[in-house]
Amino acid sequence: MGRLDGKVALISGAARGMGNAEARLFAAEGARVVVADIVDDEGKTLASDIGDSALFQHLDVTSEEEWNACVAATTRAFGRLDILVNNAGIAIPAPMRDLSLENYRAVTEVNQTGVFLGMKAATPAMEASGGGSMINISSIDGIIAMDLVFAYVASKFAVRGMTKAAAIELASVGIRVNSIHPGFVHTQLGNFDPEGTRKILDHYSSRRVPLGRTGEPEDIARLALFLASDESGYCTGSEFVADGGILAGEPAPRGNE
Ligand SMILES: NC(=O)c1ccc[n+]([C@@H]2O[C@H](COP(=O)([O-])OP(=O)(O)OC[C@H]3O[C@@H](n4cnc5c(N)ncnc54)[C@H](O)[C@@H]3O)[C@@H](O)[C@H]2O)c1
């Protein structure tokens, strides 16, 4: 028996990274999954890898029209909607003084407005299914600020706040809303090495992350699975951190560091 048997999940930004890992894990646990993304080819490949229990739907999370179409496609294909993962996200690194209004808006449109539009579009369908679970992917940057990613920090703090406001509003219709706060995770977005290798990130993680390693998309997917399932039935409006211990504090230098 799967932990999500009978449930239908819609995951934004599911073509790559954490969303991809969540789609695979949710399907393996019995859910039918809508893989929604702007990257059509990779999204379609993932949906066909998963098989009949997955469907790809083009979705730009900044478009209210596309959100409504995506939710309609989900209920048309699978008859209901129980789980929404607002996972799509982008980062445009820049300190506040160098950040253009255009780039500030680009980041907040996807990371913040996209989450609002997702929750708004999904609510009627989830209410019609008798309730469910919304999972908003914030970041540790939504709990403590990080230097040089001003717009990203602004958007991720907003996601944390919107999660709590929505949780209070939607509790009476049986919809739980929680946020996940990943630390550094091996994905395209998480890799700040311009050459694309894992060296810089892994060196940083080995010294600064108490668990001594960078996270994997599956580390976050397993937490999302718990929040998606009925096992988290008494959790709403809460923050769930998966960061290898970063927010607990910094390890002291060891050996010859
Ligand atoms: N990787 C990390 O270290 C890290 C840490 C904390 C939080 N996060 C958050 O996790 C989430 C997933 O990121 P990831 O690390 O897997 O990155 P990723 O770049 O691997 O995946 C992000 C996905 O979002 C999609 N996307 C981008 N803009 C979109 C749009 N307008 N509409 C629909 N889809 C869009 C991309 O095509 C991609 O498939 C994001 O919200 C990110 O901010 C990542």
The ligand as an SDF file (V2000), in Angstrom:
LIG
                    3D

 44 48  0  0  0  0  0  0  0  0999 V2000
   18.4190   24.1030   -4.6750 N   0  0  0  0  0  0  0  0  0  0  0  0
   18.4830   24.7470   -3.5320 C   0  0  0  0  0  0  0  0  0  0  0  0
   19.5600   24.8200   -2.9160 O   0  0  0  0  0  0  0  0  0  0  0  0
   17.2390   25.3630   -2.9390 C   0  0  0  0  0  0  0  0  0  0  0  0
   17.2800   25.7610   -1.6020 C   0  0  0  0  0  0  0  0  0  0  0  0
   16.1380   26.3030   -1.0090 C   0  0  0  0  0  0  0  0  0  0  0  0
   14.9730   26.4150   -1.7470 C   0  0  0  0  0  0  0  0  0  0  0  0
   14.9450   26.0300   -3.0570 N   0  0  0  0  0  0  0  0  0  0  0  0
   13.6640   26.1560   -3.7600 C   0  0  0  0  0  0  0  0  0  0  0  0
   13.2670   24.8770   -4.2190 O   0  0  0  0  0  0  0  0  0  0  0  0
   12.3910   25.0340   -5.3360 C   0  0  0  0  0  0  0  0  0  0  0  0
   12.8440   24.0990   -6.4530 C   0  0  0  0  0  0  0  0  0  0  0  0
   14.0930   24.5440   -6.9290 O   0  0  0  0  0  0  0  0  0  0  0  0
   15.2450   23.5650   -7.4530 P   0  0  0  0  0  0  0  0  0  0  0  0
   16.4090   23.7830   -6.5870 O   0  0  0  0  0  0  0  0  0  0  0  0
   14.7130   22.1950   -7.6550 O   0  0  0  0  0  0  0  0  0  0  0  0
   15.5880   24.2910   -8.8360 O   0  0  0  0  0  0  0  0  0  0  0  0
   15.5870   23.8050  -10.3670 P   0  0  0  0  0  0  0  0  0  0  0  0
   16.1150   24.9630  -11.1230 O   0  0  0  0  0  0  0  0  0  0  0  0
   16.2290   22.4820  -10.5030 O   0  0  0  0  0  0  0  0  0  0  0  0
   14.0190   23.6000  -10.6570 O   0  0  0  0  0  0  0  0  0  0  0  0
   13.1300   24.6870  -10.7130 C   0  0  0  0  0  0  0  0  0  0  0  0
   12.0280   24.3480  -11.6980 C   0  0  0  0  0  0  0  0  0  0  0  0
   11.1090   25.4550  -11.7460 O   0  0  0  0  0  0  0  0  0  0  0  0
   10.7630   25.6660  -13.1150 C   0  0  0  0  0  0  0  0  0  0  0  0
   10.2960   27.0330  -13.3170 N   0  0  0  0  0  0  0  0  0  0  0  0
   11.0210   28.1760  -13.3250 C   0  0  0  0  0  0  0  0  0  0  0  0
   10.2380   29.2310  -13.6090 N   0  0  0  0  0  0  0  0  0  0  0  0
    8.9750   28.7430  -13.7830 C   0  0  0  0  0  0  0  0  0  0  0  0
    7.7300   29.3300  -14.0970 C   0  0  0  0  0  0  0  0  0  0  0  0
    7.6030   30.6500  -14.3080 N   0  0  0  0  0  0  0  0  0  0  0  0
    6.6350   28.5240  -14.1740 N   0  0  0  0  0  0  0  0  0  0  0  0
    6.7470   27.1850  -13.9800 C   0  0  0  0  0  0  0  0  0  0  0  0
    7.9070   26.5700  -13.7010 N   0  0  0  0  0  0  0  0  0  0  0  0
    9.0070   27.3440  -13.6120 C   0  0  0  0  0  0  0  0  0  0  0  0
   12.0310   25.3360  -13.8730 C   0  0  0  0  0  0  0  0  0  0  0  0
   11.7820   25.1010  -15.2670 O   0  0  0  0  0  0  0  0  0  0  0  0
   12.5380   24.1150  -13.1370 C   0  0  0  0  0  0  0  0  0  0  0  0
   12.0070   22.9110  -13.6560 O   0  0  0  0  0  0  0  0  0  0  0  0
   12.4330   26.5190   -5.7050 C   0  0  0  0  0  0  0  0  0  0  0  0
   11.3040   27.1730   -5.1780 O   0  0  0  0  0  0  0  0  0  0  0  0
   13.6920   27.0040   -5.0220 C   0  0  0  0  0  0  0  0  0  0  0  0
   13.6560   28.3900   -4.7330 O   0  0  0  0  0  0  0  0  0  0  0  0
   16.0460   25.5110   -3.6660 C   0  0  0  0  0  0  0  0  0  0  0  0
  1  2  1  0
  2  3  2  0
  2  4  1  0
  4  5  1  0
  4 44  2  0
  5  6  2  0
  6  7  1  0
  7  8  2  0
  8  9  1  0
  8 44  1  0
  9 10  1  0
  9 42  1  0
 10 11  1  0
 11 12  1  0
 11 40  1  0
 12 13  1  0
 13 14  1  0
 14 15  2  0
 14 16  1  0
 14 17  1  0
 17 18  1  0
 18 19  2  0
 18 20  1  0
 18 21  1  0
 21 22  1  0
 22 23  1  0
 23 24  1  0
 23 38  1  0
 24 25  1  0
 25 26  1  0
 25 36  1  0
 26 27  1  0
 26 35  1  0
 27 28  2  0
 28 29  1  0
 29 30  1  0
 29 35  2  0
 30 31  1  0
 30 32  2  0
 32 33  1  0
 33 34  2  0
 34 35  1  0
 36 37  1  0
 36 38  1  0
 38 39  1  0
 40 41  1  0
 40 42  1  0
 42 43  1  0
M  CHG  2   8   1  16  -1
M  END
$$$$
